[in-house]
Amino acid sequence: MLKDDKNRVVAGATVKLTSKLDSMVAGSNMAGIFIFDKIKADTFKITVSNLGFERFEKEFDFPKGEVKYIIPSLTLQQNSQMLEEVVVDGVPTVVVKSDTLEYTMKDLKLREGSVAEDALKKLQGVEVDKDGNVTAQGESVKRVRINGKDFFGGDVKTATQNLPANIIQKMQIIDDYGDMANITGNKNGDSEKVLNIQIDPKYNQGHMTTLRAGYGTEDRYQATGMWMGMREGEQISVLGNLNNTNAPLFDFNTTGGGARRGQGGGGRRGGGMFGGSDGLTKIGSIGLNFRKDFSDKLTAYGSYSYSHSNNTTLSQRFQENTLPNIMQTDSVTSNSNTIGGSHRFEANVEWKPSANDYIKISPQFGYDKSDVTTFSESTTYRNNAFNNSQKQDIIANSTAPRFGVSGLYNRKLNDKGRNVFVNMNFNNAKTEKDQNAILDRLLADPNNADAPLSSIYEKTILEASNKSWNAGASLNYTEPLSEKGRLEFTYDFNKNKYDNSNRQEGRNMAGELIADDPKLNFDYNYDYSFSTHKVGANYLYNGDKITYSIGAAAQPSQLRGDAISSGLIVPIHRNNMNWMPIARFEYKFSRQSNISVNYSGTPNEPSVTQILPFDMSTNRTSIVIGNANLNPEFSHQLNMRFRKNDFQKGNNFFAFVNAGLTNNKIVSLSKSYFDDLIDYQTGQTNSTLISETRYLNETNDKPFNVSSFYHYGKSLKEKTYNIMLMGGVSYNKNIGYISTEKDDNIGQKNIARNIVFNQGLMFRYNPSENLEINPGVRYQYNHTENSLTNRTTNVSSWTPTLIGSINITPTTIFGADLSKQFNSGYGAGINANPFVINTYVEQKFLKEQRGTIRLQAFDLLNEQTNVSRTVNESMIMDSRTNRLGRYFMLLFTYKFQKFAMGTPQGDDFHGGMRRPRM
């Protein structure tokens, strides 16, 4: 039996027996009891681990001549770095700890076939949107773990949409500060939300399978499969997916935590190739996740994922440009096709050579390939008069291999808190890109509206090679000064290195080289590096009510490099020094209520585009020129969180306020002017509207942003009724410079103030697993004003929703998902008010209800679309993109589970993959 130091039983702990002949894992039941059968060795070791308690290890000798041995009760000591847990009985059971909210799954009202995502939707303070994105306490969940280890590199949707809910014992929402905080308790920087899913120990030996196939109207199809096998100290998962219903299996923008959180620079994957739900996408994916505990000292885990996609997106864009005394608008339609493939491999090896030493090594490899074809048409008006229309074709091919490795070592020097922590990382990435672009622009004479249209035609062929790497290391030493106080010394080094080359040729319609135009023909090489050293010291105090750290750090930074073009060398040479406080404070009003405040500071180097002092445009009408004299910017962030829960009464409230301010902010100088360009088809010189962007540091003013969010939840009658009220306000002060003169490199300052207000009210009625009704409504208001033009714009949207399902019979289910948008204030041709209706009917059959037939209807009214607004210091852009439209599909699903401890919940089968996204 397991007990704590206050003689209370400890349930749900992981108990491991190891010997020369045996290796077994069990879990303590609700009475704290654990059992091992058929022990072969005479001497064995018992190891017990459970969140909130110190690790327990002890060796035992099996009595000679006995066939049964009752081990004396084991007492676990509570972890001094954890808040004393608060166990709240009810539905569900909730455990509140320092940076963790832990939810027990056993009492959730879940229908058969539920996956982890369905369980998340019923947890107080957690939201899951239609695309499967998870937010907890108002913050996005960035990573998922299973039994404390990254699953498919931390890919949230892969785990939540495929893992059966019936084998889950509990879910934990963690404010994770990285490996150093997890090992030593010393928190640095900002946290990220992590979801940890704990599998019930009695289902850690067995396997499960889910197979699904479906076909529908519009030639829609889906084929998915999952197999997960588990035994003592081992886990293997295989997932496959083939569909044209916009349902990706993996998010390749997610990478595992590794042993050191990256600081930027090389080795990072580029923009999302498969992200979002816009357009129509055909996807094929396969992946493997593994974990192996070789001993209680050595563990290895990781994953490999591959995905191929073909996406076609149609979009409309209406852009209002911020110019003094001029109203300039652009209307753009585009058709883009992206065919891409991605490989991702990540592994982690954790080794504990002794009780005081811990080592972790994490290699990562990846490869992306994409072929993009884009056709766009645009029309530009100035002061309501037609100026030009433009057609542009772009074909781009790119490959991007990357690899990296990170590692850490922790040495516990004594039991009083003296500790040394070291970590490092190296990441390398390379992108090779070929691009063909054709521009055909028809021009109106701005001085003579009746004059015939002239033209500009040009074709460019671009070759680019972009290499980058990032390396860093840090050292942390902690010295105890008292029982609750420690002194911490830190050193952190980070370097980002860029080595790039671009070569472009301009050609006319006949394919002939236009050799004498430097804007169309260039050959650039540029390499530079950004290095930082951070040295700091602070005092940490960890009391019963108050926890704080206070100190200071110095961070010198160095920007070094050269930009080379046609023998011209432009040096890039900057030195900066930043001083910053180290400040963190937390006050615990009670076990379930606390407030925390944290400050962090981060330097950011200019991007390649911002710093290169040459024109690298693919056409002569849209110019981007960097600034070799840029200094790095420095961002200050202040975060405050408040939490007050009363789970006994079904109440929970949390709120946060985040504020950011930037010194030396890199801002844009946006120019719109007329210049004379030659049409190489006719030899005629035409006055053409040019858009030009340059960059500079803002030193006189400081852009800043403030955002807030709150959530209040109330549960009644054993969670049968749930009310959720949430909302927030954000304010952004963006600064930019605007000009209508070609030779003006100063411009006029424009301050764009943007306010966004959100409010939502949701209700859930869930008397049993056979009935659930979720009505709700959300409202958003977006207000923007520009100081230069004194113009203000407003957009707003109301979105009522209704989601529900009911068991018509014990094996027949009907469900529906309805949402209506009422949008106003968007630009011409962009506004849309879609009413999206999704519905299904499902019938279970076969032995143990292993088979399911489902008929589903998606977007019955064929109105689904996406409308959004983007605001910055030089423009306001409204956009509208197509999404998957109406179809009907018939799906067959087969599921099978077999565990050593029996099928979960008796003979009833619950597991399975997430149903196709609705």
Buried (B, 14 or more C-beta within 10 A) or exposed (E): BBBBEEEEBBBBBBBBBBBEEBBBBBBBBEEBEBEBEEBEBEEBBBBBBBBBBBBBEEEBEBEEEEEEEEEEEBBBEBBEBBBEBBEBEBBBBBBBBBBBBBBBBEBBBBBBBBBBBBBBBBBBBBBBEBEBBBBBBBBEBBBBBBBBBBBBBBBBBBBBBBBBBBBBBBBBBBBBBBBBBBBBBBBBBBBBBBBBBBBBBBBBBBBBBBBBBBEBEBEBBBBBBBBBBBEBBBBBBBBBBBBBBBBBBBBBBBBBBBBBBBBBBBBBBBEEBBEBBBBBBBBBBBBBBBBEBEEBBBBBBBBBBBBBBBBBBBBBBBBBBBBEEEBBBBBBBBBBBBBBBBBBBBBBBBBBEEEEEBBBBBBBBBBBBBBBBBBBBBBBBBEEEBBBBBBBBBBBBBBBBBBBBBBBBBBBBEEEBBBBBBBBBBBBBBBBBBBBBBBBBBBBBBEEEEEEEBBBBBBBBBBBBBBBBBBBBBBBBBBBEEEBBBBBBBBBBBBBBBBBBBBBBBBBEEEEEBEEBEBBBBEBBBBBBBBBBBBBEBBBBBEEEEBBBEBEBEBBBBBBBBBBBEEEEBEBEBEBEBEBBBBBBBBBEEEBBBBBBBBBBBBBBBEBEBBBBBBBBBBBBBBBBBBBBBBBBBBBBBBBBBBBBEBEEBBBBBBBBBBBBBBBBBBBBBBBBBBEBBBBBEEEEBBBBBBBBBBBBBEEEBBBBBBBBBBBBBBEEEBBBBBBBBBBBBBBBBBBBBBBEEEBBEBBBBBBBBBBBBBBBBBBEBBEBBBBBBBBBBBBBBBBBBBBBEEEBEBBBBBBBBBBBEBEEEEEBEBBBBBBBEBEBBBEEBBBBBBBBBBBBBBBEEEBBBBBBBBBBBBBEEBBBBBEBEBBBBBBBBBBBBBBBBBEBEBEBBBBBEBEBEBBEEEEBBBBBBBBBB
